[in-house]
Amino acid sequence: MWNWMMLGLESNRVIGLRMAKLMRGGKAAQREAQLMVSEKFFAAAKAGKSLMAGASGDKIVAQYRRKVAANAKRLSRKQTHKRKSR
């Protein structure tokens, strides 16, 4: 049960970080939206594969938590903006 509750809390943070990035718009937001959709597709496929292999619900939730943690780390890094030389 603990893993499930933590996944909910951690996912909520990533949703907030992603929404902030998407609201800023631009190419970075477009890349984030594409990444988000592809990640969800591959995560669902991996979860299905794990279920068919006999994995427990907790193991699958742990897989999602690792991905959510990686996304939180990536999205919360301070972005450096590179300026083009003119």
C-alpha positions in Angstrom: 0.0 0.0 0.0 2.9 2.4 0.8 4.3 2.1 -2.7 0.9 3.0 -4.2 0.5 6.1 -2.0 4.0 7.3 -2.7 3.5 6.8 -6.4 0.5 9.1 -6.2 2.3 11.8 -4.3 5.4 11.6 -6.5 3.4 11.6 -9.7 1.6 14.7 -8.5 4.9 16.6 -8.3 5.9 15.5 -11.8 2.5 16.6 -13.2 3.0 20.0 -11.7 6.5 20.3 -13.1 5.3 19.2 -16.5 2.4 21.6 -16.5 4.7 24.5 -15.7 6.9 23.5 -18.6 4.0 23.0 -21.0 2.5 26.4 -20.1 5.8 28.1 -21.0 5.3 26.8 -24.5 7.9 26.7 -27.2 10.1 23.9 -28.5 10.9 22.6 -25.0 7.2 22.2 -24.3 6.6 20.4 -27.5 9.5 18.0 -26.8 8.1 17.4 -23.3 4.6 16.6 -24.6 6.0 14.2 -27.1 8.3 12.6 -24.5 5.4 12.3 -22.1 3.2 10.5 -24.5 5.9 8.1 -25.6 6.9 7.4 -22.0 3.3 6.5 -21.1 3.1 4.1 -24.0 6.3 2.3 -23.2 5.6 2.2 -19.5 2.2 0.6 -20.1 3.8 -1.9 -22.5 6.5 -2.7 -19.9 3.8 -3.1 -17.1 1.8 -5.5 -19.3 4.9 -7.5 -20.1 5.8 -7.7 -16.4 2.2 -8.8 -15.5 2.4 -11.5 -18.1 5.7 -12.7 -16.6 4.0 -12.9 -13.2 5.2 -9.7 -11.5 3.4 -8.5 -8.5 1.5 -5.2 -8.4 4.1 -3.8 -6.0 6.9 -4.6 -8.4 5.1 -2.9 -11.2 4.4 0.2 -9.0 8.1 0.2 -8.1 9.0 0.3 -11.9 6.7 3.3 -12.3 8.2 5.0 -9.2 11.7 4.7 -10.7 10.5 6.4 -13.9 8.6 9.1 -12.0 11.7 9.8 -9.8 13.8 10.1 -13.0 11.3 12.5 -14.5 11.2 14.6 -11.3 14.9 14.9 -11.3 15.1 15.8 -15.0 12.2 18.4 -14.8 13.5 20.1 -11.6 17.0 20.7 -12.8 17.8 24.3 -13.4 17.6 24.9 -17.1 20.4 26.8 -18.8 19.4 28.8 -21.7 21.9 29.0 -24.5 21.9 32.1 -26.5 22.8 32.1 -30.1 25.7 34.3 -31.1 24.8 37.0 -33.5 
